């Protein structure tokens, strides 16, 4: 039933007067605490006589300390259970490069250290977003960045290396043409860590206080056996062909059976103490300690009541084990309690334990434990003990490969195009030779990719996590087919106030937009402050720019009574004095007692304040509407800077009395300015030739101020201490950290525990405490609209046009890199050949990201998840079913049969069609990766899916015969008796 205009206005008015949950959360979105991840303690173990045996410093996680613990078992206090740095987002060479046409370069830097550079033009998750993916291999590790693709601007190797802060060379990069280089670079990528894991499981009876006693248990209790069954399946070691985790699978020297599972594509082998060989003569049980003592992570299952002596990591004599997970079972309420011990040098890792750390849902407990332990082992590899060893290995491999390749490079004259375009046009005289080389390059890469997968060195299905539970960053459709260009916006209750090319509009979900100001008023920046009944806006540009202030109640009344739309000339009384020519302004985040505004006019800062009015805004709106809000603001002082600021943020001091600060960014530096004295202090200097300042975000860790400084690819956290004797203590501390984005963002939003980076075509989501990546959502033509409370963004909903026209469009396009038929990315259709893609507005509720009081139990992995895909008419839903995991022999059988199909060696050959004959003469179009794909919703099962979807829609080939290629392309998915899951299929953002 449609609402009348009066009812719609009344409903909209009610929505504006009700403060949203996000408005209340917005003021504390920058508050976070590392206490959620435990605290470091000195743990001491003693023998039966009380003598101290060993001691060690460990971070102990036992649920959030100091918080309300009056929860029933199983009630969740947090929902951020994610694998950090998941391989399907981080193993770029396997995902984007291997088996595709790409370029590899070799060179030495100014310190004569060799490096390798790999560049590929790929289609981002089949979302028609072509990008350059680049990997720089150095002895210190790998650096990965995405660069935008432009059909009119070529990209050189020098510009890519410059973006990676590598500008000086001892020897300029030269291209490597050997197809075998793919195998060597894959080995370099594998040094980042194994995709499979081995965890120790130690059984401890009640009262056992030494490792000799624990390792001497021959059998476990019934509760322990039930726990092992929860962790995985019992397998026979002899003849086992899967991941063995160092166990003997030929002669039963390490026991006859073990526990094994597959979790989100990772194979896990458990070293169970009661299943390893037991020796009555050897009290120390060396054979058991040899395996469990060399595991980075060990699970300790301890019997007994909570009051009985608890396990301590210092009880175990091991210099290798860095993480212990203590598990206790409560038979009364059938629940598990978890406690985590991490060696002090291990970086913080999630997920944080719920409060209390008690789990009644066993499947949820299993998922939480495995995610926690996998993240913990990855974090341990970043400790000095492991990182230094990895760096030495990487240095040795790179130098060895460099020495092997340099003689051959001197013989090959084609490497003279080292500083030309990244993917250049081949000369006509050598085009046939180059195409033959590329065909062999692709064939070898695809065969290597298949071999790596079958061998188990690559995860087979990692994108299943998001199909098991609702992710906090999932968006909601807010406004469909929004036709205007957005300049800026801010949320107002449940509505959105948007500055567009057609004027200022008020948009509400499901209701027609209302024009508040006409297009003569050009607002470039705005803040809607519901608590203060204020609308602050920066209008116009250049010398005519001003800062305007309005009463929300007056604007609201105009909407309700349908008054004449106001123009620029009706706002003369709303101009703040002395703000003419301003190009930027900022307000303080916590404005409960006092609103502070800093206005930048070229290189001058104007400080303006407004005292908080305690009167009830709603009941006195009629009185306040007659007052001018300009009169409530007072000018404080003017501060001069050396240059106009590009980024500006206000930082609240602990007392608010002469210790408030302003962070400004200009030239190559971030400075802190004392609001009271105007003195500036250097906070951070950027050591790069070109700086792109993104943001300076004020965050408050346990009440103490800090800043997230974002520029170029870097996000750096700096702790800011209060002013002491006139100067701030801004020296680096142990709390400081930094990380790099994969792509340069234009906006960054902090919503603890997440920090979100917005680029032109993706949202990169990381954790604030450690910078680890948790998800990358590909969103074509993305524009962040508002983020002060709820996050609103504008994006392309769907691209219309048939596959035929798309194929013609791509085959006829002449791009500077001349993509071959093996690696042609799909690009958006032009407005001439298809309809212009419509733009929708989407919303990510802030309460989903930072709402700590929201109790949302994790959904069971057995519950089916609905996968949504965008269509031209809307969002279509597709339920996904489950399947059991495939054994390694079944995968090999599938691979063998598929290889025969690709080579045309099956008993029933696939008939050729007329279109297949024609396709020999036309460049091949990338196959649809979604066709015939089957995804798993189980968190620990490898399932069958579309083998054609492997390598993102590119068929695995062991032959370059054009007839075989034509037959393969025209065959339907149903013609393949066996199908395998699409490897590394990224999660598509759920734009509902």
Secondary structure by P-SEA (a helix, b strand, c coil): ccccaaaaaaaaaaaaaccccccccccccccccccccbbbbbbbbbcccccccbbbbbbccccccccccccccccccccccccccccccccccccccccccbbbbbbcccccccbbbbbbbcccccccbbbbbbbbbcccbbbbbbbbbbccccccaaaaaaaaccccccccbbbbcccaaaaaaaaaaaccccccbbbbbbbbccccccaaaaaacccccaaaaaaaaaabbbbbcccccccccccccccccccccbbbbbcccbbbbbbcccccccccccccccccccccccccbbbbbcccccccbbbbccccccccccbbbbbbbbccccbbbbbbbbcccccccccccccccccccaaaaaaaaaaaaaaaaaaaaaccccaaaaaaaaaaaaaaaaaacaaaaaaccccccccccccccccccaaaaaaaaaaaaaaaaaaaaaaaaaacccccccccccccccccccccccccccccccccccccccbbbbbccccbbbbcccbbbbbcccccccccbbbbbcccccccccccccccbbbbbbbaaaaaaaaaaccccccccccccccccccccccbbbbbcccccbbbbbbbcccbbbbbbbcccccccccaaaaaaaccccccccccccccccccccbbbbbbcccccccbbbbbbcccbbbbbcccccbbbbcccccccbbbbcbbbbbbcccbbbbbcccccbbbbbbbccccccccccccccccccccccccccbbbbcccbbbbbcccbbbbbbcccccccbbbbbcbbbbcccccbbbbbbbccccccaaaaaaaaaaccccccccccbbbbbbbcccccccbbbbbbbbbccccccccccccccccccbbbbbbbccccbbbbbbbbbccccaaaaaaaaaaaaaaaaccccccccccaaaaaaccccccccccccbbbbbcccccccccccccccccccccccccaaaaaaaaacccccccbbbcccccccccccc
